Amino acid sequence: MSTPDEQVSVIRSEERLDVTTVRTATERVRIRRVIVTEERTVTLQVRREELVIEREPLEGTVSGGEAAPAPLTFVLHAEQPVVTTRVVPVERVHVIVDRITAMRSVSESVRKERVELHRSVSDLLDGNAE
């Protein structure tokens, strides 16, 4: 048996919870441009030429023996709308990756040792009880 001057020691251990973060890829993003077609209506003024006949009375007598004059021919003009499209730069788009920080709670069970003293009935009867 042990004497009262002897010391017995036991090292007690327990688990500690260490939490870190690991950066992992979560998704792949592709950026692409698409062409969207939309209908545009523009109103503009167009001009055309028309003949205007102005009549004025003759003063005096008209002789009827003159030969008929040759017909006059005119070329009339009109404006026609001309539609063209062209591609022009209108905007510069920047893509920025932003890191968002959020708080998250992590729970995990940890174990620890507990020191227990078990005395047998024979130790109590021998007088080793303290």
N, CA, C and O atoms as a printed pandas DataFrame, in Angstrom:
     atom_number atom_name residue_name chain_id  residue_number  x_coord  y_coord  z_coord
0              1         N          MET        A               1    0.820   -1.170    0.000
1              2        CA          MET        A               1    0.000    0.000    0.000
2              3         C          MET        A               1    0.861    1.229    0.000
3              4         O          MET        A               1    2.062    1.169    0.264
4              5         N          SER        A               2    0.251    2.321   -0.292
5              6        CA          SER        A               2    1.015    3.566   -0.354
6              7         C          SER        A               2    1.028    4.237    0.997
7              8         O          SER        A               2    0.110    4.092    1.804
8              9         N          THR        A               3    2.073    4.960    1.214
9             10        CA          THR        A               3    2.207    5.695    2.471
10            11         C          THR        A               3    1.597    7.059    2.300
11            12         O          THR        A               3    1.441    7.526    1.172
12            13         N          PRO        A               4    1.238    7.730    3.418
13            14        CA          PRO        A               4    0.593    9.031    3.298
14            15         C          PRO        A               4    1.485   10.080    2.658
15            16         O          PRO        A               4    0.969   11.077    2.152
16            17         N          ASP        A               5    2.800    9.902    2.657
17            18        CA          ASP        A               5    3.692   10.904    2.067
18            19         C          ASP        A               5    3.806   10.759    0.550
19            20         O          ASP        A               5    4.322   11.660   -0.111
20            21         N          GLU        A               6    3.350    9.676    0.000
21            22        CA          GLU        A               6    3.440    9.496   -1.450
22            23         C          GLU        A               6    2.366   10.313   -2.137
23            24         O          GLU        A               6    1.214   10.362   -1.706
24            25         N          GLN        A               7    2.778   10.952   -3.219
25            26        CA          GLN        A               7    1.806   11.699   -4.014
26            27         C          GLN        A               7    1.600   10.987   -5.335
27            28         O          GLN        A               7    2.542   10.513   -5.969
28            29         N          VAL        A               8    0.384   10.929   -5.716
29            30        CA          VAL        A               8    0.047   10.347   -7.008
30            31         C          VAL        A               8   -0.553   11.470   -7.835
31            32         O          VAL        A               8   -1.454   12.174   -7.377
32            33         N          SER        A               9   -0.061   11.635   -9.036
33            34        CA          SER        A               9   -0.610   12.699   -9.889
34            35         C          SER        A               9   -1.132   12.090  -11.184
35            36         O          SER        A               9   -0.632   11.078  -11.676
36            37         N          VAL        A              10   -2.135   12.734  -11.700
37            38        CA          VAL        A              10   -2.758   12.309  -12.951
38            39         C          VAL        A              10   -2.877   13.552  -13.823
39            40         O          VAL        A              10   -3.277   14.614  -13.346
40            41         N          ILE        A              11   -2.543   13.425  -15.059
41            42        CA          ILE        A              11   -2.713   14.549  -15.993
42            43         C          ILE        A              11   -4.091   14.420  -16.623
43            44         O          ILE        A              11   -4.441   13.386  -17.193
44            45         N          ARG        A              12   -4.859   15.488  -16.507
45            46        CA          ARG        A              12   -6.200   15.527  -17.076
46            47         C          ARG        A              12   -6.131   16.290  -18.395
47            48         O          ARG        A              12   -5.507   17.349  -18.464
48            49         N          SER        A              13   -6.751   15.776  -19.418
49            50        CA          SER        A              13   -6.741   16.412  -20.746
50            51         C          SER        A              13   -8.159   16.738  -21.168
51            52         O          SER        A              13   -9.126   16.149  -20.682
52            53         N          GLU        A              14   -8.261   17.691  -22.085
53            54        CA          GLU        A              14   -9.556   18.014  -22.674
54            55         C          GLU        A              14   -9.343   18.501  -24.099
55            56         O          GLU        A              14   -8.257   18.954  -24.459
56            57         N          GLU        A              15  -10.374   18.402  -24.889
57            58        CA          GLU        A              15  -10.296   18.847  -26.279
58            59         C          GLU        A              15  -10.554   20.346  -26.343
59            60         O          GLU        A              15  -11.390   20.880  -25.614
60            61         N          ARG        A              16   -9.837   21.000  -27.209
61            62        CA          ARG        A              16  -10.058   22.426  -27.473
62            63         C          ARG        A              16  -10.653   22.549  -28.879
63            64         O          ARG        A              16  -10.321   21.769  -29.772
64            65         N          LEU        A              17  -11.519   23.520  -29.061
65            66        CA          LEU        A              17  -12.162   23.730  -30.356
66            67         C          LEU        A              17  -11.410   24.827  -31.093
67            68         O          LEU        A              17  -11.437   25.987  -30.682
68            69         N          ASP        A              18  -10.742   24.467  -32.176
69            70        CA          ASP        A              18  -10.049   25.429  -33.027
70            71         C          ASP        A              18  -10.824   25.529  -34.334
71            72         O          ASP        A              18  -11.075   24.518  -34.989
72            73         N          VAL        A              19  -11.202   26.746  -34.712
73            74        CA          VAL        A              19  -11.982   26.958  -35.926
74            75         C          VAL        A              19  -11.199   27.887  -36.841
75            76         O          VAL        A              19  -10.755   28.954  -36.418
76            77         N          THR        A              20  -11.031   27.486  -38.083
77            78        CA          THR        A              20  -10.392   28.319  -39.094
78            79         C          THR        A              20  -11.282   28.341  -40.329
79            80         O          THR        A              20  -12.305   27.658  -40.374
80            81         N          THR        A              21  -10.902   29.103  -41.302
81            82        CA          THR        A              21  -11.652   29.143  -42.555
82            83         C          THR        A              21  -10.749   28.685  -43.691
83            84         O          THR        A              21   -9.531   28.852  -43.649
84            85         N          VAL        A              22  -11.370   28.109  -44.694
85            86        CA          VAL        A              22  -10.675   27.667  -45.895
86            87         C          VAL        A              22  -11.398   28.287  -47.079
87            88         O          VAL        A              22  -12.622   28.197  -47.176
88            89         N          ARG        A              23  -10.659   28.909  -47.972
89            90        CA          ARG        A              23  -11.254   29.537  -49.147
90            91         C          ARG        A              23  -11.421   28.476  -50.235
91            92         O          ARG        A              23  -10.447   27.856  -50.661
92            93         N          THR        A              24  -12.665   28.272  -50.681
93            94        CA          THR        A              24  -12.956   27.273  -51.706
94            95         C          THR        A              24  -13.738   27.922  -52.836
95            96         O          THR        A              24  -14.435   28.915  -52.627
96            97         N          ALA        A              25  -13.623   27.370  -54.010
97            98        CA          ALA        A              25  -14.383   27.862  -55.159
98            99         C          ALA        A              25  -15.837   27.435  -54.999
99           100         O          ALA        A              25  -16.114   26.272  -54.703
100          101         N          THR        A              26  -16.768   28.371  -55.194
101          102        CA          THR        A              26  -18.186   28.051  -55.014
102          103         C          THR        A              26  -18.967   28.063  -56.319
103          104         O          THR        A              26  -19.955   27.342  -56.450
104          105         N          GLU        A              27  -18.542   28.869  -57.286
105          106        CA          GLU        A              27  -19.235   28.878  -58.566
106          107         C          GLU        A              27  -18.359   29.547  -59.615
107          108         O          GLU        A              27  -17.426   30.284  -59.297
108          109         N          ARG        A              28  -18.684   29.272  -60.874
109          110        CA          ARG        A              28  -17.990   29.884  -62.000
110          111         C          ARG        A              28  -18.980   30.830  -62.674
111          112         O          ARG        A              28  -20.128   30.459  -62.922
112          113         N          VAL        A              29  -18.541   32.032  -62.965
113          114        CA          VAL        A              29  -19.404   33.040  -63.574
114          115         C          VAL        A              29  -18.828   33.404  -64.936
115          116         O          VAL        A              29  -17.631   33.662  -65.064
116          117         N          ARG        A              30  -19.683   33.422  -65.947
117          118        CA          ARG        A              30  -19.268   33.858  -67.279
118          119         C          ARG        A              30  -19.985   35.159  -67.598
119          120         O          ARG        A              30  -21.170   35.325  -67.312
120          121         N          ILE        A              31  -19.253   36.059  -68.184
121          122        CA          ILE        A              31  -19.832   37.337  -68.592
122          123         C          ILE        A              31  -19.816   37.371  -70.112
123          124         O          ILE        A              31  -18.788   37.113  -70.737
124          125         N          ARG        A              32  -20.947   37.687  -70.694
125          126        CA          ARG        A              32  -21.003   37.781  -72.144
126          127         C          ARG        A              32  -21.940   38.910  -72.533
127          128         O          ARG        A              32  -22.830   39.299  -71.778
128          129         N          ARG        A              33  -21.718   39.413  -73.711
129          130        CA          ARG        A              33  -22.572   40.469  -74.235
130          131         C          ARG        A              33  -23.607   39.842  -75.159
131          132         O          ARG        A              33  -23.300   38.915  -75.908
132          133         N          VAL        A              34  -24.817   40.344  -75.105
133          134        CA          VAL        A              34  -25.871   39.893  -76.010
134          135         C          VAL        A              34  -26.412   41.112  -76.743
135          136         O          VAL        A              34  -26.395   42.226  -76.221
136          137         N          ILE        A              35  -26.880   40.887  -77.931
137          138        CA          ILE        A              35  -27.461   41.969  -78.720
138          139         C          ILE        A              35  -28.970   41.897  -78.566
139          140         O          ILE        A              35  -29.587   40.867  -78.837
140          141         N          VAL        A              36  -29.550   42.994  -78.131
141          142        CA          VAL        A              36  -30.993   43.099  -77.938
142          143         C          VAL        A              36  -31.536   43.985  -79.051
143          144         O          VAL        A              36  -31.051   45.099  -79.250
144          145         N          THR        A              37  -32.525   43.505  -79.767
145          146        CA          THR        A              37  -33.123   44.276  -80.852
146          147         C          THR        A              37  -34.415   44.901  -80.350
147          148         O          THR        A              37  -35.265   44.229  -79.766
148          149         N          GLU        A              38  -34.542   46.184  -80.587
149          150        CA          GLU        A              38  -35.776   46.872  -80.211
150          151         C          GLU        A              38  -36.223   47.740  -81.376
151          152         O          GLU        A              38  -35.408   48.221  -82.163
152          153         N          GLU        A              39  -37.503   47.928  -81.468
153          154        CA          GLU        A              39  -38.095   48.713  -82.545
154          155         C          GLU        A              39  -38.028   50.189  -82.180
155          156         O          GLU        A              39  -38.411   50.572  -81.075
156          157         N          ARG        A              40  -37.552   51.008  -83.084
157          158        CA          ARG        A              40  -37.495   52.459  -82.880
158          159         C          ARG        A              40  -38.327   53.126  -83.969
159          160         O          ARG        A              40  -38.265   52.730  -85.133
160          161         N          THR        A              41  -39.093   54.123  -83.598
161          162        CA          THR        A              41  -39.872   54.904  -84.552
162          163         C          THR        A              41  -39.409   56.346  -84.468
163          164         O          THR        A              41  -39.399   56.948  -83.394
164          165         N          VAL        A              42  -39.029   56.889  -85.606
165          166        CA          VAL        A              42  -38.564   58.272  -85.679
166          167         C          VAL        A              42  -39.443   58.992  -86.691
167          168         O          VAL        A              42  -39.674   58.490  -87.791
168          169         N          THR        A              43  -39.925   60.155  -86.319
169          170        CA          THR        A              43  -40.730   60.963  -87.225
170          171         C          THR        A              43  -39.853   62.071  -87.785
171          172         O          THR        A              43  -39.215   62.806  -87.032
172          173         N          LEU        A              44  -39.823   62.187  -89.108
173          174        CA          LEU        A              44  -39.039   63.250  -89.711
174          175         C          LEU        A              44  -39.845   63.893  -90.821
175          176         O          LEU        A              44  -40.808   63.319  -91.329
176          177         N          GLN        A              45  -39.435   65.087  -91.184
177          178        CA          GLN        A              45  -40.139   65.851  -92.197
178          179         C          GLN        A              45  -39.501   65.559  -93.548
179          180         O          GLN        A              45  -38.287   65.683  -93.709
180          181         N          VAL        A              46  -40.317   65.175  -94.509
181          182        CA          VAL        A              46  -39.845   64.961  -95.878
182          183         C          VAL        A              46  -40.579   65.949  -96.786
183          184         O          VAL        A              46  -41.747   66.275  -96.575
184          185         N          ARG        A              47  -39.859   66.406  -97.790
185          186        CA          ARG        A              47  -40.445   67.399  -98.703
186          187         C          ARG        A              47  -40.537   66.815 -100.115
187          188         O          ARG        A              47  -39.788   65.912 -100.488
188          189         N          ARG        A              48  -41.473   67.358 -100.879
189          190        CA          ARG        A              48  -41.599   66.987 -102.284
190          191         C          ARG        A              48  -42.009   68.240 -103.063
191          192         O          ARG        A              48  -42.559   69.197 -102.518
192          193         N          GLU        A              49  -41.724   68.186 -104.311
193          194        CA          GLU        A              49  -42.082   69.316 -105.168
194          195         C          GLU        A              49  -43.433   69.029 -105.825
195          196         O          GLU        A              49  -43.723   67.901 -106.222
196          197         N          GLU        A              50  -44.233   70.060 -105.927
197          198        CA          GLU        A              50  -45.506   69.977 -106.641
198          199         C          GLU        A              50  -45.562   71.142 -107.621
199          200         O          GLU        A              50  -44.964   72.194 -107.393
200          201         N          LEU        A              51  -46.266   70.944 -108.679
201          202        CA          LEU        A              51  -46.462   72.040 -109.630
202          203         C          LEU        A              51  -47.617   72.906 -109.169
203          204         O          LEU        A              51  -48.669   72.420 -108.755
204          205         N          VAL        A              52  -47.387   74.184 -109.254
205          206        CA          VAL        A              52  -48.444   75.137 -108.937
206          207         C          VAL        A              52  -48.710   75.922 -110.219
207          208         O          VAL        A              52  -47.796   76.497 -110.809
208          209         N          ILE        A              53  -49.918   75.936 -110.622
209          210        CA          ILE        A              53  -50.277   76.676 -111.833
210          211         C          ILE        A              53  -50.927   77.969 -111.391
211          212         O          ILE        A              53  -51.924   77.980 -110.669
212          213         N          GLU        A              54  -50.344   79.032 -111.837
213          214        CA          GLU        A              54  -50.917   80.344 -111.553
214          215         C          GLU        A              54  -51.512   80.880 -112.851
215          216         O          GLU        A              54  -50.848   80.911 -113.888
216          217         N          ARG        A              55  -52.689   81.272 -112.783
217          218        CA          ARG        A              55  -53.382   81.812 -113.962
218          219         C          ARG        A              55  -53.597   83.301 -113.744
219          220         O          ARG        A              55  -53.888   83.768 -112.643
220          221         N          GLU        A              56  -53.441   84.010 -114.828
221          222        CA          GLU        A              56  -53.726   85.444 -114.775
222          223         C          GLU        A              56  -54.460   85.840 -116.051
223          224         O          GLU        A              56  -54.173   85.311 -117.126
224          225         N          PRO        A              57  -55.365   86.729 -115.939
225          226        CA          PRO        A              57  -56.144   87.135 -117.124
226          227         C          PRO        A              57  -55.267   87.940 -118.096
227          228         O          PRO        A              57  -54.385   88.695 -117.688
228          229         N          LEU        A              58  -55.533   87.757 -119.362
229          230        CA          LEU        A              58  -54.812   88.497 -120.385
230          231         C          LEU        A              58  -55.527   89.809 -120.626
231          232         O          LEU        A              58  -56.754   89.899 -120.619
232          233         N          GLU        A              59  -54.741   90.777 -120.831
233          234        CA          GLU        A              59  -55.345   92.072 -121.148
234          235         C          GLU        A              59  -55.276   92.272 -122.648
235          236         O          GLU        A              59  -54.253   91.976 -123.266
236          237         N          GLY        A              60  -56.294   92.744 -123.211
237          238        CA          GLY        A              60  -56.311   92.950 -124.659
238          239         C          GLY        A              60  -56.911   91.758 -125.360
239          240         O          GLY        A              60  -57.533   90.903 -124.730
240          241         N          THR        A              61  -56.733   91.701 -126.608
241          242        CA          THR        A              61  -57.299   90.630 -127.412
242          243         C          THR        A              61  -56.266   89.549 -127.638
243          244         O          THR        A              61  -55.065   89.809 -127.710
244          245         N          VAL        A              62  -56.758   88.344 -127.749
245          246        CA          VAL        A              62  -55.888   87.201 -127.980
246          247         C          VAL        A              62  -56.093   86.775 -129.426
247          248         O          VAL        A              62  -57.222   86.604 -129.886
248          249         N          SER        A              63  -55.002   86.612 -130.118
249          250        CA          SER        A              63  -55.116   86.147 -131.495
250          251         C          SER        A              63  -55.223   84.638 -131.484
251          252         O          SER        A              63  -54.431   83.991 -130.799
252          253         N          GLY        A              64  -56.127   84.059 -132.179
253          254        CA          GLY        A              64  -56.350   82.629 -132.187
254          255         C          GLY        A              64  -55.517   81.914 -133.217
255          256         O          GLY        A              64  -55.607   80.689 -133.300
256          257         N          GLY        A              65  -54.730   82.577 -133.991
257          258        CA          GLY        A              65  -54.017   81.924 -135.055
258          259         C          GLY        A              65  -52.639   81.412 -134.658
259          260         O          GLY        A              65  -51.911   80.912 -135.515
260          261         N          GLU        A              66  -52.272   81.516 -133.433
261          262        CA          GLU        A              66  -50.934   81.052 -133.052
262          263         C          GLU        A              66  -50.933   79.534 -132.935
263          264         O          GLU        A              66  -51.935   78.915 -132.576
264          265         N          ALA        A              67  -49.808   78.970 -133.240
265          266        CA          ALA        A              67  -49.676   77.521 -133.123
266          267         C          ALA        A              67  -49.581   77.149 -131.642
267          268         O          ALA        A              67  -49.101   77.928 -130.818
268          269         N          ALA        A              68  -50.045   75.956 -131.332
269          270        CA          ALA        A              68  -50.005   75.504 -129.934
270          271         C          ALA        A              68  -48.551   75.346 -129.504
271          272         O          ALA        A              68  -47.744   74.754 -130.221
272          273         N          PRO        A              69  -48.226   75.873 -128.338
273          274        CA          PRO        A              69  -46.838   75.740 -127.894
274          275         C          PRO        A              69  -46.524   74.283 -127.520
275          276         O          PRO        A              69  -47.426   73.509 -127.199
276          277         N          ALA        A              70  -45.260   73.928 -127.567
277          278        CA          ALA        A              70  -44.835   72.576 -127.203
278          279         C          ALA        A              70  -45.077   72.375 -125.703
279          280         O          ALA        A              70  -44.921   73.313 -124.921
280          281         N          PRO        A              71  -45.460   71.151 -125.297
281          282        CA          PRO        A              71  -45.718   70.930 -123.871
282          283         C          PRO        A              71  -44.427   71.113 -123.064
283          284         O          PRO        A              71  -43.333   70.796 -123.530
284          285         N          LEU        A              72  -44.584   71.619 -121.872
285          286        CA          LEU        A              72  -43.451   71.812 -120.971
286          287         C          LEU        A              72  -43.303   70.562 -120.102
287          288         O          LEU        A              72  -44.298   70.001 -119.642
288          289         N          THR        A              73  -42.086   70.136 -119.883
289          290        CA          THR        A              73  -41.822   68.966 -119.067
290          291         C          THR        A              73  -40.974   69.391 -117.881
291          292         O          THR        A              73  -39.960   70.071 -118.041
292          293         N          PHE        A              74  -41.385   68.995 -116.719
293          294        CA          PHE        A              74  -40.638   69.302 -115.497
294          295         C          PHE        A              74  -40.301   67.990 -114.775
295          296         O          PHE        A              74  -41.070   67.030 -114.825
296          297         N          VAL        A              75  -39.180   67.966 -114.126
297          298        CA          VAL        A              75  -38.819   66.835 -113.273
298          299         C          VAL        A              75  -39.071   67.276 -111.833
299          300         O          VAL        A              75  -38.478   68.245 -111.360
300          301         N          LEU        A              76  -39.939   66.573 -111.157
301          302        CA          LEU        A              76  -40.251   66.899 -109.770
302          303         C          LEU        A              76  -39.421   66.000 -108.855
303          304         O          LEU        A              76  -39.163   64.841 -109.179
304          305         N          HIS        A              77  -39.015   66.532 -107.732
305          306        CA          HIS        A              77  -38.171   65.801 -106.780
306          307         C          HIS        A              77  -38.903   65.625 -105.447
307          308         O          HIS        A              77  -39.755   66.427 -105.065
308          309         N          ALA        A              78  -38.541   64.559 -104.769
309          310        CA          ALA        A              78  -39.091   64.306 -103.431
310          311         C          ALA        A              78  -37.966   63.748 -102.563
311          312         O          ALA        A              78  -37.072   63.058 -103.052
312          313         N          GLU        A              79  -38.026   64.054 -101.283
313          314        CA          GLU        A              79  -37.051   63.509 -100.331
314          315         C          GLU        A              79  -37.524   62.126  -99.892
315          316         O          GLU        A              79  -38.711   61.907  -99.651
316          317         N          GLN        A              80  -36.592   61.216  -99.796
317          318        CA          GLN        A              80  -36.885   59.865  -99.348
318          319         C          GLN        A              80  -36.116   59.618  -98.048
319          320         O          GLN        A              80  -34.936   59.959  -97.968
320          321         N          PRO        A              81  -36.747   59.039  -97.039
321          322        CA          PRO        A              81  -36.000   58.703  -95.824
322          323         C          PRO        A              81  -34.971   57.603  -96.127
323          324         O          PRO        A              81  -35.271   56.626  -96.812
324          325         N          VAL        A              82  -33.775   57.783  -95.610
325          326        CA          VAL        A              82  -32.718   56.788  -95.747
326          327         C          VAL        A              82  -32.360   56.331  -94.338
327          328         O          VAL        A              82  -31.978   57.143  -93.495
328          329         N          VAL        A              83  -32.482   55.041  -94.087
329          330        CA          VAL        A              83  -32.249   54.503  -92.752
330          331         C          VAL        A              83  -30.923   53.744  -92.756
331          332         O          VAL        A              83  -30.710   52.837  -93.561
332          333         N          THR        A              84  -30.051   54.132  -91.851
333          334        CA          THR        A              84  -28.803   53.397  -91.647
334          335         C          THR        A              84  -28.614   53.219  -90.144
335          336         O          THR        A              84  -29.074   54.035  -89.346
336          337         N          THR        A              85  -27.949   52.171  -89.786
337          338        CA          THR        A              85  -27.601   51.974  -88.379
338          339         C          THR        A              85  -26.089   51.858  -88.289
339          340         O          THR        A              85  -25.432   51.388  -89.218
340          341         N          ARG        A              86  -25.551   52.289  -87.168
341          342        CA          ARG        A              86  -24.123   52.161  -86.918
342          343         C          ARG        A              86  -23.924   51.840  -85.452
343          344         O          ARG        A              86  -24.719   52.244  -84.604
344          345         N          VAL        A              87  -22.884   51.127  -85.164
345          346        CA          VAL        A              87  -22.577   50.728  -83.794
346          347         C          VAL        A              87  -21.632   51.765  -83.207
347          348         O          VAL        A              87  -20.578   52.057  -83.774
348          349         N          VAL        A              88  -22.021   52.315  -82.068
349          350        CA          VAL        A              88  -21.194   53.312  -81.385
350          351         C          VAL        A              88  -21.002   52.869  -79.939
351          352         O          VAL        A              88  -21.915   52.288  -79.353
352          353         N          PRO        A              89  -19.841   53.129  -79.353
353          354        CA          PRO        A              89  -19.657   52.787  -77.936
354          355         C          PRO        A              89  -20.487   53.720  -77.061
355          356         O          PRO        A              89  -20.473   54.935  -77.256
356          357         N          VAL        A              90  -21.203   53.158  -76.105
357          358        CA          VAL        A              90  -22.059   53.973  -75.246
358          359         C          VAL        A              90  -21.753   53.820  -73.766
359          360         O          VAL        A              90  -22.160   54.662  -72.965
360          361         N          GLU        A              91  -21.043   52.760  -73.385
361          362        CA          GLU        A              91  -20.850   52.537  -71.961
362          363         C          GLU        A              91  -19.666   51.596  -71.750
363          364         O          GLU        A              91  -19.449   50.672  -72.534
364          365         N          ARG        A              92  -18.904   51.840  -70.686
365          366        CA          ARG        A              92  -17.837   50.927  -70.275
366          367         C          ARG        A              92  -18.309   50.261  -68.986
367          368         O          ARG        A              92  -18.704   50.938  -68.037
368          369         N          VAL        A              93  -18.266   48.947  -68.959
369          370        CA          VAL        A              93  -18.746   48.185  -67.812
370          371         C          VAL        A              93  -17.542   47.566  -67.109
371          372         O          VAL        A              93  -16.718   46.905  -67.740
372          373         N          HIS        A              94  -17.447   47.786  -65.803
373          374        CA          HIS        A              94  -16.380   47.200  -64.993
374          375         C          HIS        A              94  -16.975   46.089  -64.133
375          376         O          HIS        A              94  -18.060   46.247  -63.572
376          377         N          VAL        A              95  -16.279   44.990  -64.031
377          378        CA          VAL        A              95  -16.702   43.883  -63.182
378          379         C          VAL        A              95  -15.736   43.818  -62.009
379          380         O          VAL        A              95  -14.523   43.726  -62.196
380          381         N          ILE        A              96  -16.279   43.868  -60.811
381          382        CA          ILE        A              96  -15.475   43.879  -59.596
382          383         C          ILE        A              96  -15.923   42.714  -58.721
383          384         O          ILE        A              96  -17.120   42.492  -58.539
384          385         N          VAL        A              97  -14.975   41.984  -58.189
385          386        CA          VAL        A              97  -15.286   40.917  -57.239
386          387         C          VAL        A              97  -15.229   41.526  -55.848
387          388         O          VAL        A              97  -14.205   42.075  -55.442
388          389         N          ASP        A              98  -16.317   41.427  -55.133
389          390        CA          ASP        A              98  -16.420   42.013  -53.798
390          391         C          ASP        A              98  -16.528   40.879  -52.787
391          392         O          ASP        A              98  -17.289   39.932  -52.989
392          393         N          ARG        A              99  -15.778   40.974  -51.715
393          394        CA          ARG        A              99  -15.841   39.953  -50.664
394          395         C          ARG        A              99  -16.776   40.441  -49.565
395          396         O          ARG        A              99  -16.609   41.536  -49.029
396          397         N          ILE        A             100  -17.743   39.626  -49.247
397          398        CA          ILE        A             100  -18.731   39.945  -48.230
398          399         C          ILE        A             100  -18.375   39.161  -46.970
399          400         O          ILE        A             100  -18.152   37.952  -47.024
400          401         N          THR        A             101  -18.324   39.852  -45.852
401          402        CA          THR        A             101  -18.023   39.207  -44.577
402          403         C          THR        A             101  -19.318   39.027  -43.802
403          404         O          THR        A             101  -20.104   39.962  -43.653
404          405         N          ALA        A             102  -19.528   37.818  -43.313
405          406        CA          ALA        A             102  -20.726   37.525  -42.528
406          407         C          ALA        A             102  -20.306   36.723  -41.300
407          408         O          ALA        A             102  -19.317   35.990  -41.329
408          409         N          MET        A             103  -21.061   36.870  -40.242
409          410        CA          MET        A             103  -20.793   36.124  -39.012
410          411         C          MET        A             103  -21.544   34.795  -39.085
411          412         O          MET        A             103  -22.710   34.752  -39.477
412          413         N          ARG        A             104  -20.862   33.711  -38.702
413          414        CA          ARG        A             104  -21.472   32.386  -38.680
414          415         C          ARG        A             104  -21.150   31.722  -37.367
415          416         O          ARG        A             104  -20.019   31.798  -36.887
416          417         N          SER        A             105  -22.118   31.083  -36.791
417          418        CA          SER        A             105  -21.903   30.332  -35.554
418          419         C          SER        A             105  -21.605   28.881  -35.908
419          420         O          SER        A             105  -22.288   28.278  -36.735
420          421         N          VAL        A             106  -20.578   28.333  -35.271
421          422        CA          VAL        A             106  -20.193   26.942  -35.486
422          423         C          VAL        A             106  -20.258   26.240  -34.140
423          424         O          VAL        A             106  -19.683   26.717  -33.162
424          425         N          SER        A             107  -20.948   25.120  -34.083
425          426        CA          SER        A             107  -21.074   24.356  -32.838
426          427         C          SER        A             107  -20.476   22.977  -33.037
427          428         O          SER        A             107  -20.660   22.349  -34.080
428          429         N          GLU        A             108  -19.772   22.523  -32.042
429          430        CA          GLU        A             108  -19.169   21.191  -32.083
430          431         C          GLU        A             108  -19.031   20.708  -30.651
431          432         O          GLU        A             108  -18.810   21.512  -29.745
432          433         N          SER        A             109  -19.157   19.427  -30.438
433          434        CA          SER        A             109  -18.997   18.849  -29.101
434          435         C          SER        A             109  -17.518   18.649  -28.816
435          436         O          SER        A             109  -16.769   18.188  -29.678
436          437         N          VAL        A             110  -17.103   18.994  -27.613
437          438        CA          VAL        A             110  -15.725   18.748  -27.177
438          439         C          VAL        A             110  -15.782   17.849  -25.945
439          440         O          VAL        A             110  -16.722   17.914  -25.154
440          441         N          ARG        A             111  -14.763   17.014  -25.800
441          442        CA          ARG        A             111  -14.717   16.087  -24.674
442          443         C          ARG        A             111  -13.622   16.514  -23.715
443          444         O          ARG        A             111  -12.612   17.092  -24.117
444          445         N          LYS        A             112  -13.837   16.222  -22.445
445          446        CA          LYS        A             112  -12.791   16.477  -21.451
446          447         C          LYS        A             112  -12.807   15.344  -20.433
447          448         O          LYS        A             112  -13.825   14.694  -20.192
448          449         N          GLU        A             113  -11.660   15.145  -19.862
449          450        CA          GLU        A             113  -11.532   14.074  -18.878
450          451         C          GLU        A             113  -11.906   14.599  -17.499
451          452         O          GLU        A             113  -11.706   15.770  -17.176
452          453         N          ARG        A             114  -12.436   13.723  -16.727
453          454        CA          ARG        A             114  -12.766   14.045  -15.345
454          455         C          ARG        A             114  -12.038   13.020  -14.467
455          456         O          ARG        A             114  -12.071   11.823  -14.752
456          457         N          VAL        A             115  -11.394   13.483  -13.421
457          458        CA          VAL        A             115  -10.647   12.585  -12.533
458          459         C          VAL        A             115  -11.587   12.143  -11.420
459          460         O          VAL        A             115  -12.192   12.963  -10.729
460          461         N          GLU        A             116  -11.693   10.847  -11.265
461          462        CA          GLU        A             116  -12.542   10.295  -10.212
462          463         C          GLU        A             116  -11.699    9.380   -9.330
463          464         O          GLU        A             116  -10.787    8.700   -9.802
464          465         N          LEU        A             117  -12.012    9.379   -8.088
465          466        CA          LEU        A             117  -11.313    8.518   -7.138
466          467         C          LEU        A             117  -12.275    7.413   -6.738
467          468         O          LEU        A             117  -13.364    7.672   -6.226
468          469         N          HIS        A             118  -11.861    6.187   -6.976
469          470        CA          HIS        A             118  -12.680    5.038   -6.600
470          471         C          HIS        A             118  -11.962    4.303   -5.469
471          472         O          HIS        A             118  -10.811    3.891   -5.609
472          473         N          ARG        A             119  -12.644    4.154   -4.384
473          474        CA          ARG        A             119  -12.070    3.420   -3.241
474          475         C          ARG        A             119  -12.792    2.091   -3.129
475          476         O          ARG        A             119  -14.009    1.993   -3.289
476          477         N          SER        A             120  -12.026    1.118   -2.861
477          478        CA          SER        A             120  -12.639   -0.194   -2.690
478          479         C          SER        A             120  -13.021   -0.384   -1.217
479          480         O          SER        A             120  -12.512    0.322   -0.346
480          481         N          VAL        A             121  -13.876   -1.294   -0.955
481          482        CA          VAL        A             121  -14.316   -1.577    0.414
482          483         C          VAL        A             121  -13.143   -2.062    1.256
483          484         O          VAL        A             121  -13.079   -1.765    2.449
484          485         N          SER        A             122  -12.222   -2.797    0.661
485          486        CA          SER        A             122  -11.068   -3.304    1.426
486          487         C          SER        A             122  -10.167   -2.159    1.865
487          488         O          SER        A             122   -9.583   -2.223    2.947
488          489         N          ASP        A             123  -10.034   -1.081    1.029
489          490        CA          ASP        A             123   -9.235    0.082    1.437
490          491         C          ASP        A             123   -9.873    0.771    2.636
491          492         O          ASP        A             123   -9.172    1.242    3.532
492          493         N          LEU        A             124  -11.178    0.830    2.654
493          494        CA          LEU        A             124  -11.862    1.472    3.775
494          495         C          LEU        A             124  -11.692    0.653    5.050
495          496         O          LEU        A             124  -11.543    1.219    6.133
496          497         N          LEU        A             125  -11.711   -0.680    4.932
497          498        CA          LEU        A             125  -11.561   -1.540    6.098
498          499         C          LEU        A             125  -10.126   -1.574    6.606
499          500         O          LEU        A             125   -9.904   -1.784    7.798
500          501         N          ASP        A             126   -9.147   -1.372    5.724
501          502        CA          ASP        A             126   -7.742   -1.387    6.119
502          503         C          ASP        A             126   -7.349   -0.097    6.815
503          504         O          ASP        A             126   -6.260   -0.025    7.385
504          505         N          GLY        A             127   -8.178    0.905    6.790
505          506        CA          GLY        A             127   -7.848    2.163    7.449
506          507         C          GLY        A             127   -7.141    3.155    6.548
507          508         O          GLY        A             127   -6.564    4.123    7.043
508          509         N          ASN        A             128   -7.169    2.951    5.281
509          510        CA          ASN        A             128   -6.537    3.890    4.354
510          511         C          ASN        A             128   -7.490    4.998    3.938
511          512         O          ASN        A             128   -7.189    5.770    3.028
512          513         N          ALA        A             129   -8.598    5.076    4.576
513          514        CA          ALA        A             129   -9.550    6.118    4.206
514          515         C          ALA        A             129   -9.117    7.439    4.778
515          516         O          ALA        A             129   -8.639    7.490    5.911
516          517         N          GLU        A             130   -9.262    8.454    4.072
517          518        CA          GLU        A             130   -8.857    9.775    4.555
518          519         C          GLU        A             130  -10.039   10.622    4.860
519          520         O          GLU        A             130   -9.886   11.769    5.279
